Amino acid sequence: GVWLAIGLSPSMSSGQQPVDQQSLEAREEQAFKEASAMVAPSVVRIQTVGGLDRVGRVLTGTAATTGVVVSADGYVISSAFNFASRPSSVLLTLADGRRFPARIIANDRSRMLTLLKIDVEGLKVPRVAPRDGFRVGQWAIAMGRTYESPLPNLSVGIISALDRIWGRALQTDAKISPANYGGPLVDIRGQVIGVLVPLSHRRPGQTAGVEWYDSGIGFAIPMADIVATLPRLKTGTDLLQGFMGITLKSGDVYATAAVIDRVRFNSPAEKAGLKPGDVIATVDGKPIARLVQVQNALGNKYAGDTIDVVVGRNKQSLEKTITLVGKLEPYTPTYLGILPERTIRTAEAEGGGGVVVRGILPGSPAASAMFRPGDRVVQLNETPVRDAASLFDAISRQRVGAEVAVHVVRGAARQALSAKLTVVPNEVPAVLEARAIAAPAPKPADLPRTGRFNRDLAGHDHSYWAYVPEGYNPAHGYGLVVWIHPGSDTMEADIHDLWKPICDERGLILIGPRAKELDGWNLNEAGFIEALVQEMQQTYNIDAQRIVLHGYSDGCRFAYHLAFKYRSLFRGVAASSEPLKASPPENRPDLRLQFFLSCGDKDNLYRRVQQTRGRLAAMKFPVTLSSVLGAGHEYPPIPVLDAIGRWIDLLDRI
């Protein structure tokens, strides 16, 4: 690496003794000072005025942050995190002490950068480190200008990884914090390697990755990439991440071939003719052998960019030219309108698998197609149906309005019923007969605990309470309701008394995890909830399609967070008297998530809860809103709880 040359005398031969440690450290220190001094005139101080106090659960703060000059005529680049609060004004202080009001010109929403402009000429632009010169292990100096000091603050580390966050960023172990987000990461030669930003490969957004500050994991967007996109940002148009509209079959991202699983309707990929089962061979001429290489190839692409993709299909190679878009049409869940039988049946007993229909929902495509209880669905179009999961998957791959041929076995005969699929309805039937659950006979000696009880969760410093119907039958799949209590009141006695008859009637198990601190939940407690649900799944026969989070008031904030964090675990959220403040994620066809909102029409939050319904509906999530006439900010009455019980009973509908 470059840094090795700093500690060695240029005239020292291989036979000479190395300089002493003290001299080496002195030379390193001098090199750091000289490198930072070269960039310091281009490092500016940014202060924001007004705006939001927090974004989601992240406090935005009002402390000064940092930016880097990228053009002599007054353009400065910084981290988008510094402007997440949507400030009313921005003040920029140059290295020489001059102050200017700054305008936000545009945002790079893929790399989380913001371009600012001040009315001044003759700014000093730093030298840019070439991208092909980056090496793991080379010195990296993180700089910020957040104090009333003529000198910037420094933190020294190394480049610890390349091409992180799907090829967008470098990783450094230099100490990074909101104080130097937007500042430069500098090499030992005084060249800017990149601009420091919080990022996360798990989720997008202006605050993603903030929780990692000072952790030894920091990210920087290569300055060479920023310079390449600068002309587009200067036009005042935000840059959006580019999407082609495919999902790949799951597997080890570092070992599995890139096989297309789904092609989004009306997406660039569909318009280009890509199909499920195609194997991606190259993107823009770069060979693709693994899933991760597709994500890296697209990581630096923007909406409007055109890519060339070669796919393999039936031993043929097909080349497609695709123009990426910044937003895909939301996925709309499709609906047949049957309730699958929940009794465990073997394929042999049914003569070859399939899904037995226990009920047909009124007004549904299945009702119009004359389905009958007891019909066994064995095929959809050309796709065989093994079980409820395979039928749901096959239905989810169809467009709303599609005519499908559903092959059923009725008695001894097989026939094809034609149904036109619709959207999943938001209404909950006023009456939905509960299926009686027979008590096990004889009662197994090793039956897990029933009734109400309290326990500590092994491996976690948390406790919980639970109610399991006394007639629990391990041969039947039970729904699971996870009660997320509000701050300052766990409401245990009331929740138990109100929900016990619903649990007994609908075959539900209720658990009440307790927050570590009585005043409310911390996001770090999410792992406890996940572990508790998994513990219940190991102990009881839990129906994976009916695992629901239920919250009231500020407890709903944590419930929303859990639902979006653990999409493969939770199928529904019943939220009372609390709006969703964060932006909902994209609806996923493979992981259905449904919502039941309730609120008193006299509650001060009622209008915002109505807006939450609209936001979720716009993302095509099935969402029901129950308005409680004349009620204020209070827990739902029994009729609404009964409706929630019926809604939970519908979550496995297909």
Helices and strands as residue ranges (DSSP letters): G 2-7, H 21-39, G 40-42, E 43-49, E 54-55, E 58-59, E 65-71, E 75-79, G 80-83, E 89-93, E 99-108, E 113-117, G 131-133, E 139-144, E 153-163, H 164-167, E 169-172, E 184-186, E 192-197, G 210-212, E 218-222, H 223-234, E 246-248, E 260-263, H 268-272, E 279-283, E 286-287, H 291-299, E 306-313, E 316-323, E 334-335, E 338-340, E 355-360, H 365-368, E 376-380, E 383-384, H 388-396, E 403-410, E 413-420, E 422-423, E 451-456, E 463-468, E 478-484, H 492-506, E 508-513, G 523-525, H 526-539, E 542-552, H 555-565, E 572-576, E 594-600, H 606-618, E 623-628, H 638-649
